[in-house]
């Protein structure tokens, strides 16, 4: 049984790499905007991202 070797051309490989770099760049560019929008919400006041506080309990909203 012979293994068939398949080669990908360097042009095609570069295309895939640049697409992945582009997707990563888009996520990196939108992250600060998302972080800023979440930090402006009253529910998450004092936290820079939507996450659990250090003590591990959710903040209770006082309305």
QUILIN-V228326 format. One record per residue. N is the residue number from 1. RES is the residue in one letter. SS is DSSP state (A for helix, B for strand, O for the rest). PSI is psi in degrees with one decimal (NA if undefined). Layout:
n = {N | N}
res = {RES | RES}
ss = {SS | SS}
psi = {PSI | PSI}
This chain:
n = {1 | 2 | 3 | 4 | 5 | 6 | 7 | 8 | 9 | 10 | 11 | 12 | 13 | 14 | 15 | 16 | 17 | 18 | 19 | 20 | 21 | 22 | 23 | 24 | 25 | 26 | 27 | 28 | 29 | 30 | 31 | 32 | 33 | 34 | 35 | 36 | 37 | 38 | 39 | 40 | 41 | 42 | 43 | 44 | 45 | 46 | 47 | 48 | 49 | 50 | 51 | 52 | 53 | 54 | 55 | 56 | 57 | 58 | 59 | 60 | 61 | 62 | 63}
res = {X | X | X | X | X | X | X | X | X | X | X | X | X | X | X | X | X | X | X | X | X | X | X | X | X | X | X | X | X | X | X | X | X | X | X | X | X | X | X | X | X | X | X | X | X | X | X | X | X | X | X | X | X | X | X | X | X | X | X | X | X | X | X}
ss = {O | O | O | O | O | O | O | O | O | A | A | A | A | A | A | A | A | A | A | A | A | A | A | A | A | A | A | A | A | A | A | A | A | A | A | A | A | A | A | O | O | A | A | A | O | O | O | O | O | O | O | O | O | O | O | O | O | O | O | O | O | O | O}
psi = {119.5 | 134.2 | 131.0 | 123.0 | 131.3 | 128.9 | 142.7 | 132.2 | 155.0 | -31.0 | -44.5 | -38.6 | -42.2 | -35.6 | -45.9 | -40.9 | -44.9 | -33.0 | -43.2 | -39.6 | -39.6 | -43.4 | -43.9 | -41.3 | -41.0 | -42.3 | -40.4 | -34.2 | -31.9 | -15.2 | -47.6 | -36.9 | -44.7 | -41.4 | -41.0 | -41.1 | -40.4 | -39.6 | -20.2 | -12.2 | 138.3 | -32.8 | -32.4 | 26.1 | 126.4 | -10.3 | 137.6 | -16.4 | 160.9 | 101.3 | 174.3 | 143.8 | 175.0 | -37.2 | -6.5 | 8.2 | 147.1 | 148.1 | 137.0 | 125.9 | 135.7 | 93.5 | NA}
